[in-house]
Amino acid sequence: MITQTTNQSANLFKRAKLSIPGGVNSPVRAFKSVGGEPIFMKKAQGAYMFDADENRYIDYINSWGPMILGHCHPQVVESIQVQAAKALSFGTPTELEIEMAELIKSMVPNIDLVRLVSSGTEACMSALRLARGYTGKNKLIKFDGCYHGHADPFLVKAGSGVATFNIQTVPGVTTGATQDTLTATYNNLDEVKQLFALHKDEIAAVIIEPVAGNMGCISPDAGFLEGIRQLCDEHKSVLIFDEVMTGFRLALGGVQERLNINADLVAFGKVIGGGMPVGAFGGKKEIMGCIAPIGNVYQAGTLSGNPLAVTAGITTLNILKNNADIYTKLDNRGQQLKDGLHNVLNQNGIAHTINQIGSMISVFFGDKAVHNFNDTAASDVSLFNKFFHHMLNGGIYLPPSAYETWFISVALSDDDTQKTLEVVSKFKI
């Protein structure tokens, strides 16, 4: 168990609140959902993070997904250092941007053209604008608990931090910005059919996390994505996969490859930047050809394709592409952790459900299966909060919210998994 103090974190949090709203630059970091005060990190290496007091934690956040190779992978760090000596930013085209786009096309199905941006939020926002411009329609279907960034049209029944803080309506988001956003229950195809029937010839796009991660890890039920694909084809709507979390994490080609489902547009983030701020969206030439400068759907970004960020992404993606066994290792590690958690929690008599696919995993407390946001919300969140602090005190860093998936890196070892399970074994209700 952690015996060192966290005095430095407490001092830093007090100081941060004087200059930063809530003392954090992203709400879920504040620990408001789980209680207590946030831990300030100082460095990281491999599967571990170290806080301001030098306490070490086994990391199951991995920067909310990007660090699939673990922290400070030597090849990624070296590539950034080499590029930094050349230039930090140009504001002009570079060969690196071409290399990144070509790499994505070689790995992901159904991608002809790629536009680089600086975040997953930008990628999803731009993909929606493009879908509207391409179809000439305005309405959007999204799913309760799916989070696609903080752009106004998406902040309707969103998961992630919005769910964590139980924010039902977001001040500053106007009715006009969300009036064309329709919502359905994840894994409920009948509701999607009803929306298409009620809004015939009005729906520009359906956007979905094909494997959800912002209401905990939730996989699509059999036939759910296939049914959405068919509806989009029938109604000439664009199917957008938000693979900001799942892209290059669940397979080289993301969910499209893993589950053999084709999207029209795909949004990327996280792993694509190797820990640096990079996003992208891409799809078929017919649709992507509508984006400026070859089309009239405007999208721009001063730092899009930033050479440092793109270099980190290219290096990460090449490592994944040239070491396909990484995904087998991640799948095995995820299954090992799931089985271990299940056995230990059963031994302690704690009702639970564990959802896991590849290197994404979530523990929900309660005896009900979790297929959608309502199921997540019905789980014992207060028990999760207790579990979170128990694990934190034992040197295991989990996402500080019951509504977020855990992420596993290939740097996680057998010893790390065993240590995690040992700490879990001491958890009592």
Backbone torsions as a table, in degrees:
resi	resn	phi	psi	omega
1	MET	NA	154.1	179.2
2	ILE	-68.7	125.9	178.9
3	THR	-112.6	-17.8	-179.8
4	GLN	-71.9	157.3	177.5
5	THR	-81.0	166.6	173.7
6	THR	-120.6	41.7	-178.3
7	ASN	-61.3	-39.8	-179.0
8	GLN	-63.7	-40.9	177.3
9	SER	-62.3	-42.8	179.2
10	ALA	-61.3	-42.3	178.8
11	ASN	-66.4	-41.2	180.0
12	LEU	-66.5	-37.9	179.5
13	PHE	-66.3	-42.0	177.0
14	LYS	-59.8	-43.3	179.0
15	ARG	-67.1	-41.4	-177.6
16	ALA	-62.2	-38.0	-176.7
17	LYS	-65.6	-15.6	177.5
18	LEU	-78.8	-18.2	-174.3
19	SER	-128.1	-17.7	-174.9
20	ILE	-126.0	132.6	-179.7
21	PRO	-55.2	118.3	-179.0
22	GLY	70.6	2.8	179.7
23	GLY	79.1	5.8	-177.3
24	VAL	-138.6	159.4	179.1
25	ASN	-106.0	7.7	168.8
26	SER	-153.3	127.6	-164.8
27	PRO	-56.0	-40.4	-173.7
28	VAL	-64.6	-19.0	179.0
29	ARG	-68.3	-15.4	-171.9
30	ALA	-77.4	-10.6	179.5
31	PHE	69.5	14.0	-177.7
32	LYS	-63.2	-34.6	-179.2
33	SER	-69.3	-44.6	-175.6
34	VAL	-90.0	-13.5	-177.9
35	GLY	88.1	161.1	-178.8
36	GLY	85.7	-168.3	-178.2
37	GLU	-117.2	148.7	-176.7
38	PRO	-66.6	152.7	175.1
39	ILE	-95.3	129.2	179.9
40	PHE	-91.8	125.8	-177.7
41	MET	-93.3	151.0	-175.4
42	LYS	-117.2	-36.3	-179.1
43	LYS	-158.8	169.6	179.4
44	ALA	-152.2	153.1	178.1
45	GLN	-156.4	126.9	178.3
46	GLY	59.3	-120.3	-178.2
47	ALA	-92.4	8.8	-170.5
48	TYR	-123.5	148.3	167.3
49	MET	-117.6	152.3	-180.0
50	PHE	-126.5	129.2	-176.7
51	ASP	-86.9	-177.6	-174.7
52	ALA	-65.3	-17.0	176.1
53	ASP	-100.5	11.0	178.3
54	GLU	72.6	14.1	172.0
55	ASN	-70.1	141.5	-179.8
56	ARG	-102.6	138.8	179.2
57	TYR	-128.1	137.3	167.5
58	ILE	-74.1	127.1	-167.0
59	ASP	-98.5	118.2	173.8
60	TYR	-112.5	15.9	171.4
61	ILE	-100.8	-45.2	-178.9
62	ASN	50.0	51.3	-179.6
63	SER	58.0	34.0	-177.6
64	TRP	62.8	33.0	170.1
65	GLY	124.9	-34.3	-172.4
66	PRO	-62.9	-31.2	-169.6
67	MET	-85.3	57.3	-178.1
68	ILE	-64.5	-27.4	178.5
69	LEU	-90.6	-1.7	-172.1
70	GLY	93.1	168.4	-177.5
71	HIS	-75.6	143.1	172.6
72	CYS	54.5	45.9	174.3
73	HIS	-58.0	130.0	-171.3
74	PRO	-59.1	-36.6	179.7
75	GLN	-68.6	-38.5	179.1
76	VAL	-67.2	-45.4	179.6
77	VAL	-61.3	-44.8	-179.0
78	GLU	-63.0	-41.0	-178.8
79	SER	-63.6	-37.8	177.9
80	ILE	-66.8	-42.4	-179.9
81	GLN	-62.0	-42.3	179.7
82	VAL	-63.5	-44.9	-179.4
83	GLN	-68.1	-37.2	-179.1
84	ALA	-60.4	-30.4	178.4
85	ALA	-73.2	-17.0	-179.9
86	LYS	-92.6	-50.2	-179.9
87	ALA	-175.1	147.1	176.8
88	LEU	-91.6	-31.1	-179.1
89	SER	-164.5	149.7	179.6
90	PHE	-119.0	-44.4	-169.8
91	GLY	75.4	16.7	177.5
92	THR	-132.0	167.1	175.0
93	PRO	-62.9	149.9	175.7
94	THR	-136.7	158.5	176.5
95	GLU	-65.7	-29.1	179.8
96	LEU	-58.6	-37.9	179.4
97	GLU	-63.8	-39.1	177.6
98	ILE	-65.1	-44.3	-179.2
99	GLU	-60.3	-42.3	178.7
100	MET	-62.9	-47.3	-179.5
101	ALA	-62.0	-42.6	179.1
102	GLU	-64.2	-37.9	179.8
103	LEU	-65.2	-44.9	178.2
104	ILE	-60.3	-46.0	-180.0
105	LYS	-60.2	-35.1	-178.3
106	SER	-74.9	-17.6	-174.7
107	MET	-105.7	-32.1	-170.0
108	VAL	-109.7	131.4	177.1
109	PRO	-64.1	151.4	169.6
110	ASN	65.5	27.9	178.4
111	ILE	-116.2	118.1	175.7
112	ASP	-102.5	-40.8	-177.8
113	LEU	-133.1	147.4	-176.1
114	VAL	-131.6	136.2	172.4
115	ARG	-115.6	125.3	178.8
116	LEU	-86.4	141.2	175.2
117	VAL	-134.2	-165.4	-174.3
118	SER	-113.8	-1.0	-179.7
119	SER	-161.1	162.7	175.3
120	GLY	-66.1	-35.2	176.7
121	THR	-59.0	-47.4	177.9
122	GLU	-60.8	-40.0	-178.1
123	ALA	-62.3	-46.7	-179.7
124	CYS	-68.9	-43.0	178.8
125	MET	-59.7	-43.3	-178.2
126	SER	-71.4	-37.9	178.6
127	ALA	-62.9	-39.8	177.6
128	LEU	-64.5	-45.7	179.0
129	ARG	-59.1	-41.7	179.9
130	LEU	-64.6	-42.1	179.3
131	ALA	-62.0	-40.3	178.0
132	ARG	-66.6	-42.3	179.1
133	GLY	-66.1	-37.5	-178.6
134	TYR	-69.3	-41.9	-175.5
135	THR	-89.4	-22.6	-173.8
136	GLY	75.3	12.9	178.8
137	LYS	-111.1	167.8	-173.6
138	ASN	-117.1	-30.6	-169.6
139	LYS	-78.5	151.4	-176.5
140	LEU	-130.3	136.9	170.4
141	ILE	-105.5	126.6	171.4
142	LYS	-127.9	176.4	-172.7
143	PHE	-120.4	140.3	179.6
144	ASP	-53.2	128.3	177.1
145	GLY	89.8	-10.8	175.2
146	CYS	-85.7	130.1	-178.5
147	TYR	-111.0	127.3	-178.0
148	HIS	-122.2	32.1	-176.4
149	GLY	94.8	175.8	-171.4
150	HIS	-99.9	22.4	171.9
151	ALA	-66.7	145.3	-171.5
152	ASP	-50.8	-47.1	-174.7
153	PRO	-63.0	-20.2	-174.9
154	PHE	-92.8	-11.2	-174.1
155	LEU	-87.0	51.6	175.5
156	VAL	-124.6	116.4	-177.8
157	LYS	48.2	45.8	-178.6
158	ALA	-85.1	154.6	177.6
159	GLY	-90.8	-144.9	176.7
160	SER	55.5	-135.1	-175.0
161	GLY	-64.5	-29.8	178.9
162	VAL	-63.5	-42.0	177.1
163	ALA	-71.4	-40.0	-179.5
164	THR	-56.3	-41.0	-177.6
165	PHE	-94.4	5.4	177.4
166	ASN	54.4	42.3	177.3
167	ILE	-87.4	108.0	-176.0
168	GLN	-80.7	-39.7	173.9
169	THR	-129.6	144.5	-174.9
170	VAL	-104.2	110.7	176.3
171	PRO	-56.2	140.0	-179.2
172	GLY	97.1	-16.9	175.5
173	VAL	-95.3	113.9	-173.2
174	THR	-78.9	158.2	175.8
175	THR	-58.5	-38.1	179.7
176	GLY	-61.0	-33.3	-177.8
177	ALA	-73.6	-24.8	-175.2
178	THR	-115.4	2.2	-174.3
179	GLN	-66.3	-20.8	179.4
180	ASP	-100.0	7.6	178.5
181	THR	-93.9	119.5	177.3
182	LEU	-107.1	144.1	-177.9
183	THR	-122.5	147.7	176.7
184	ALA	-136.4	165.1	178.0
185	THR	-81.6	131.1	177.3
186	TYR	-58.7	136.8	-179.5
187	ASN	71.6	18.4	175.3
188	ASN	-120.3	92.2	-176.1
189	LEU	-68.8	-31.3	-179.1
190	ASP	-61.1	-38.7	178.9
191	GLU	-64.4	-37.1	178.1
192	VAL	-65.5	-42.3	177.8
193	LYS	-60.1	-42.0	179.9
194	GLN	-63.2	-39.6	179.1
195	LEU	-65.2	-41.4	177.0
196	PHE	-64.5	-36.5	179.4
197	ALA	-69.7	-37.8	-178.9
198	LEU	-75.2	-26.4	-175.0
199	HIS	-125.5	52.6	-177.4
200	LYS	-59.4	133.6	178.4
201	ASP	64.2	19.0	179.6
202	GLU	-116.9	-15.0	-171.2
203	ILE	-90.9	114.2	-179.1
204	ALA	-76.7	-38.6	-171.3
205	ALA	-156.4	154.9	165.3
206	VAL	-115.7	124.5	176.8
207	ILE	-114.0	137.0	-175.3
208	ILE	-152.4	144.7	162.9
209	GLU	-77.8	107.9	-173.5
210	PRO	-63.5	-30.6	160.9
211	VAL	-122.3	117.5	-173.0
212	ALA	-74.9	145.7	176.9
213	GLY	-134.4	-4.8	-175.3
214	ASN	-103.7	9.6	168.0
215	MET	-133.8	35.6	-166.1
216	GLY	84.0	171.7	180.0
217	CYS	-77.4	118.4	179.9
218	ILE	-136.4	123.4	178.6
219	SER	-88.9	154.2	177.1
220	PRO	-71.6	140.5	174.1
221	ASP	-67.7	157.9	179.2
222	ALA	-56.5	128.4	176.7
223	GLY	88.2	-11.3	-175.7
224	PHE	-67.2	-55.3	179.7
225	LEU	-65.8	-37.8	178.7
226	GLU	-61.5	-38.9	178.5
227	GLY	-66.2	-39.5	177.3
228	ILE	-65.1	-41.7	178.4
229	ARG	-58.0	-43.6	-179.5
230	GLN	-65.7	-42.5	179.3
231	LEU	-63.0	-41.8	179.0
232	CYS	-63.4	-38.7	177.5
233	ASP	-64.5	-44.8	-177.5
234	GLU	-64.4	-36.0	-173.4
235	HIS	-104.5	9.6	178.8
236	LYS	52.9	47.0	175.4
237	SER	-109.6	155.9	-177.4
238	VAL	-90.8	128.2	175.6
239	LEU	-94.0	116.3	-179.3
240	ILE	-106.9	120.7	171.4
241	PHE	-93.4	119.9	171.3
242	ASP	-84.5	95.7	179.7
243	GLU	-105.1	31.9	176.8
244	VAL	-58.6	-40.4	176.8
245	MET	-85.4	-44.7	-168.2
246	THR	-87.5	-20.6	-177.6
247	GLY	-62.4	126.7	-180.0
248	PHE	66.1	3.0	177.3
249	ARG	-101.9	-46.5	-178.2
250	LEU	-85.2	-16.6	175.5
251	ALA	-173.8	165.4	176.1
252	LEU	-54.7	-41.7	-179.2
253	GLY	-97.5	16.1	177.0
254	GLY	67.7	-155.1	-177.5
255	VAL	-66.9	-32.9	177.5
256	GLN	-54.7	-44.0	178.5
257	GLU	-73.9	-47.3	-172.9
258	ARG	-63.7	-41.5	-177.0
259	LEU	-106.5	1.3	176.8
260	ASN	56.3	50.1	176.7
261	ILE	-124.1	131.0	-178.0
262	ASN	-95.2	131.8	172.3
263	ALA	-103.5	164.9	176.3
264	ASP	-89.9	-39.0	174.8
265	LEU	-131.9	145.9	179.4
266	VAL	-130.6	133.7	176.5
267	ALA	-105.1	136.3	-178.5
268	PHE	-123.0	158.7	173.3
269	GLY	-169.3	-164.5	172.1
270	LYS	54.9	-99.2	-175.8
271	VAL	-56.2	-33.0	-176.7
272	ILE	-61.5	-19.0	179.1
273	GLY	-105.4	-2.5	178.8
274	GLY	57.4	25.3	-178.1
275	GLY	107.2	-10.7	175.9
276	MET	-100.2	159.6	-176.8
277	PRO	-75.2	98.0	176.8
278	VAL	-136.6	141.6	170.0
279	GLY	-138.5	169.6	178.1
280	ALA	-161.8	156.9	168.1
281	PHE	-139.2	149.0	-176.4
282	GLY	-158.4	169.6	179.7
283	GLY	175.2	-159.0	-177.7
284	LYS	-68.8	148.7	-177.0
285	LYS	-57.1	-36.8	-177.9
286	GLU	-57.3	-39.1	-179.6
287	ILE	-85.7	-48.8	-177.4
288	MET	-64.0	-21.3	178.1
289	GLY	-68.7	-7.8	178.5
290	CYS	-87.0	-7.2	-176.1
291	ILE	-85.7	142.7	177.8
292	ALA	-62.6	142.9	13.7
293	PRO	-93.7	-1.4	179.6
294	ILE	-87.8	-16.8	175.9
295	GLY	-129.1	-170.7	-174.5
296	ASN	-104.6	-0.4	176.6
297	VAL	-82.0	112.5	-171.0
298	TYR	-85.3	136.5	173.6
299	GLN	-155.4	138.3	-177.6
300	ALA	-153.8	164.1	177.4
301	GLY	-166.1	121.1	-176.5
302	THR	-58.7	-41.3	-176.5
303	LEU	-102.2	11.3	176.6
304	SER	-59.7	132.6	-178.4
305	GLY	76.1	23.4	179.2
306	ASN	-51.6	129.2	-172.2
307	PRO	-61.3	-36.4	177.5
308	LEU	-65.0	-47.6	-177.4
309	ALA	-65.9	-44.2	-179.3
310	VAL	-65.2	-37.2	177.3
311	THR	-60.4	-45.2	177.7
312	ALA	-61.3	-40.2	179.8
313	GLY	-67.2	-45.3	179.4
314	ILE	-59.5	-45.0	-179.3
315	THR	-62.6	-44.8	179.3
316	THR	-61.8	-47.8	-177.5
317	LEU	-65.1	-37.2	178.4
318	ASN	-66.0	-38.4	176.5
319	ILE	-61.8	-43.6	178.6
320	LEU	-65.1	-42.3	-177.7
321	LYS	-66.4	-36.8	-175.5
322	ASN	-90.9	0.4	179.6
323	ASN	-137.0	68.0	-173.8
324	ALA	-60.9	-22.0	179.6
325	ASP	-67.6	-12.6	176.6
326	ILE	-57.3	-41.1	-178.0
327	TYR	-69.1	-34.9	174.7
328	THR	-64.2	-43.2	178.8
329	LYS	-62.5	-43.1	-179.8
330	LEU	-65.7	-42.4	177.6
331	ASP	-60.6	-45.1	-179.7
332	ASN	-64.7	-40.9	179.6
333	ARG	-65.6	-41.2	178.0
334	GLY	-61.9	-43.7	178.8
335	GLN	-65.7	-40.6	177.8
336	GLN	-60.4	-44.4	-179.6
337	LEU	-66.8	-43.2	179.1
338	LYS	-59.2	-49.6	-179.2
339	ASP	-61.5	-42.1	-179.7
340	GLY	-65.0	-45.3	178.6
341	LEU	-61.4	-43.4	-179.2
342	HIS	-60.5	-45.9	-178.5
343	ASN	-64.2	-45.1	-177.1
344	VAL	-67.3	-44.6	-179.6
345	LEU	-66.2	-36.1	175.3
346	ASN	-62.4	-43.8	179.8
347	GLN	-61.0	-31.5	180.0
348	ASN	-89.1	2.0	177.3
349	GLY	69.3	31.2	-177.2
350	ILE	-105.1	117.1	179.0
351	ALA	-65.5	134.9	-175.6
352	HIS	-161.6	162.9	169.4
353	THR	-131.2	137.1	177.3
354	ILE	-119.6	121.5	173.5
355	ASN	-103.0	132.0	-177.9
356	GLN	-149.8	136.0	169.0
357	ILE	-144.2	119.9	-177.8
358	GLY	57.4	-126.5	-176.3
359	SER	-98.0	21.2	172.8
360	MET	-115.5	135.1	-174.7
361	ILE	-154.5	146.3	176.4
362	SER	-142.2	145.2	173.7
363	VAL	-110.0	123.4	175.8
364	PHE	-114.2	134.7	-179.0
365	PHE	-94.6	124.4	-175.9
366	GLY	140.5	171.4	-175.1
367	ASP	-103.9	11.8	-178.0
368	LYS	-102.5	137.9	175.5
369	ALA	-62.9	150.5	-176.3
370	VAL	-115.2	111.5	-178.2
371	HIS	-119.0	-10.9	-176.3
372	ASN	-159.9	-178.9	-176.2
373	PHE	-62.3	-40.1	-179.5
374	ASN	-61.0	-36.7	177.6
375	ASP	-65.9	-41.5	177.7
376	THR	-61.9	-45.9	-178.4
377	ALA	-64.7	-26.9	-179.4
378	ALA	-82.5	-10.6	177.8
379	SER	-72.0	169.0	-176.1
380	ASP	-82.8	87.9	-177.3
381	VAL	-67.3	-36.1	179.8
382	SER	-64.1	-35.3	176.8
383	LEU	-70.0	-37.3	175.3
384	PHE	-59.4	-42.9	-179.1
385	ASN	-60.1	-40.4	176.3
386	LYS	-64.2	-42.2	178.8
387	PHE	-62.2	-42.4	179.4
388	PHE	-56.0	-49.4	-177.2
389	HIS	-69.7	-34.7	174.8
390	HIS	-59.6	-45.8	-179.1
391	MET	-67.4	-41.1	179.1
392	LEU	-60.4	-43.8	178.5
393	ASN	-64.5	-23.7	177.8
394	GLY	-92.7	8.2	177.1
395	GLY	84.0	23.9	178.2
396	ILE	-118.3	119.8	-175.8
397	TYR	-101.2	108.8	176.7
398	LEU	-102.1	161.0	171.9
399	PRO	-56.5	132.7	-176.9
400	PRO	-80.6	52.0	179.2
401	SER	-167.5	139.2	176.4
402	ALA	-73.0	-8.6	-176.5
403	TYR	-100.5	14.5	-178.1
404	GLU	-124.4	142.2	175.9
405	THR	-75.8	155.3	169.8
406	TRP	-89.2	152.3	176.9
407	PHE	-122.9	138.5	180.0
408	ILE	-108.2	139.2	173.5
409	SER	-105.3	158.6	179.2
410	VAL	-68.8	-13.0	178.1
411	ALA	-76.3	-14.9	-179.8
412	LEU	-66.0	128.1	-174.2
413	SER	-103.4	171.9	173.5
414	ASP	-58.0	-41.4	179.7
415	ASP	-63.2	-39.5	179.0
416	ASP	-64.8	-42.2	178.7
417	THR	-63.5	-43.9	180.0
418	GLN	-63.6	-41.5	177.5
419	LYS	-61.8	-41.5	178.3
420	THR	-58.9	-47.0	-178.0
421	LEU	-68.2	-32.3	176.4
422	GLU	-63.9	-40.8	178.5
423	VAL	-67.4	-41.8	178.5
424	VAL	-59.8	-38.9	-176.5
425	SER	-61.0	-21.0	-178.9
426	LYS	-92.7	2.3	-178.7
427	PHE	-82.6	125.1	179.3
428	LYS	-125.9	146.6	177.7
429	ILE	-75.6	NA	NA
